[in-house]
Amino acid sequence: MGCIYKDKTRTVAERVNDLLERMTLEEKIGQMMQISFTSVSRKEAEEWVTERCAGSFLHTLGDDARHLQKLALSTRLGIPLLFGIDAVRGHALHNGATIFPTQLAMACSWNPELIRMAGRVTAREVSADGLHWTFSPILCLGRDLRWGRINETFGEDPYLTGVLAASIIQGYQGDSLSDADSILACAKHYIAYGEGTGGRDAYDSQISIRKVREVFLPPFRKAVEARCATFMSSYQSIDGTPVTANKKVLRKLLKDELGFEGFVVTDWDNTLSLIVNQHVAGDMETAARKAVEAGNDMIMNTNAFYDAALKLAGEGVIPVELIDDAVRRILKMKFELGLFDGKAYTQPGTNTDAIGCEEHLAVALDLTRECIVLLENRNNTLPLAEMVKKIAVIGPNADNIQSQFGDWTFLSHPTPKPHEVPKLPVRTFLSGIMELAEKRGISVTYHRGCDIMNKDDEDIAGAVECASTADVVIAVVGDCLEQNGEYKDRADLALSGSQQKLLESLKQCGKPLIVILVNGKPLAIPWVAKNADAVLETFNSGLFGGKAAAEIIFGEVNPSGKLPISFPYHSGQLPVYYNHLPGWHGGRYMDMPEKPLYSFGYGLSFTSYEYSNLHLSHTACSADDTVTVSVDVTNKGPYDGKETVQLYVKDVISSVVTPVKQLKGFMKTEIKSGETKTVKIDLPVRELFIIDENENQVVEPGEFEILVGPDSRDESLLKAVLTVV
Ligand code: BGC
């Protein structure tokens, strides 16, 4: 008689139960272990598989993964390994794979469908490499711009983050997890990780559970609804309780209340962190017990957990039901993924043609075109006029692949490798501009001008000389890898090194000055905003940033990106997110403007759009209704374009203080020059919820302002009133 767990015709639940019954306690705890391939020797890695039945590895690629999988399949029960990888913007730790813009840049597209396709491409490339699981998407909110990981977020807004997260999860996981090219997604870092006080990474988030529910939970709730297979618990503490040990937010809120059926993996060595960083456990046994009780199912890279948990579970200190629940969740995902049915192992070379293939690169290019935001365009400087015959491209990020790529690619992980040569063709801003200029008989000169970090490394005079003979100057400035990522929180968001001096000197040449920003996150650039003739924000755009920017500069593409995050005038103005609370006396610092430099949702086009006829399908409704909001948008300019219509809501009177406005819907649509389109957005009234003082999610009766327009600024929005009865 064959085993039930090996029988494909049985249900996943039957197979999981059968396998669990056959497992020893050692094998169960083994399944809870995720081993970092780069942190152990090859021999140790093999022993984790053959002697302790480890459940998962991370950061293993290609032949190494295949080797370990073969070992796993030959153990007593033959439980396949699950391989995880940080494929957070394509399978980008693999040189040769398609590299997408960072999540922050992707979010500028406001295009859920293109982001879903990016997820699909990633899943195909990761699975072609024999791996099964990406630690993506990141659902942290980018609200304090000093935080080093802003580049990894979809921006500052819970609603936009939730919608884009659901799209990319759908892309990763496909129609069915068992499809050959589907992988597990991981919603991380659960929860409120970006909210470390002072923008400090992994530091305490001084917020209440009410605030967690109101602001930080909604995107994760959308991830659960999108059937995201795994969640990662975050590094930081919330009001003093580390999330790794936080039963309230993990076991109770996520698992019991939201009904999450997948498994939770800790973040990197988080169980040890309870001892050495957060000091809430004096030894590994206490840390292991707290981590399991809180609701973590898989332990990333704290290998000492194994012995401690085995001892405690043997003594009954950790109830075996908790261990069984964790292992059941892990096995469930392994079965659903099809690992027991032939998907565990890919033959070398199978499907590897998919990695970095033409079709995938085309998706990356399409998305990148929509990720660029036109922030300024005085006197229609862009697209470039036909009389331009000579362009000077200046600046430290003009021809700098590492800055352009940003974090989490093979150039940056596990250690920065600035000189590794990309296997796929990359367009830097310089090469992208040169390519299109050449076709038009325009000459291009280049000078680096200065360094980003080092003030002594500059040749401003040389740059000015290069610029002085040109018809226009394109300055490519911003930040660099050293200023973004984990351990790289910044107190000062001004342009670093001699970049400000470089720009001011270039301005004095008297030529039109176009600034391209290449940066991990919004910088404080009031001088640029005021003095540049045109500004393009590209963030970290991946393989095709230079090509897409050049297409915009020469008018081949009409920009359609909008900011998913607000820009400050100055770091001291932080936080500047648009959905802030009312009540601040004076509403501003006395020495700072009251508005952000650039607002959430903002972005220009070569054409202009006029909004009119805001209409609600009904003006009085109950909490279970859906109201259809419609508005006419007319393209008044000479270019066809894509516009993102944004719907905000303001709760006029509420029992707790609520934000001045909140995004609750959006739609990106193509509108031809001269055309008027009626755009309809459904607003489920349950989206108008608040979290009341007792932490209940309720829709309170009363009036709500429905605000529709091209960005979040008051002056941009048409208004109607909806009454909830
Ligand atoms: C990061 C996670 C990442 C993990 C594995 C951690 O340091 O916080 O985002 O998935 O490492 O690389």
Residues whose N, C-alpha, C, O or C-beta is under 5 A from the ligand:
A	BS01	BGC	D86 F135 D267 W268
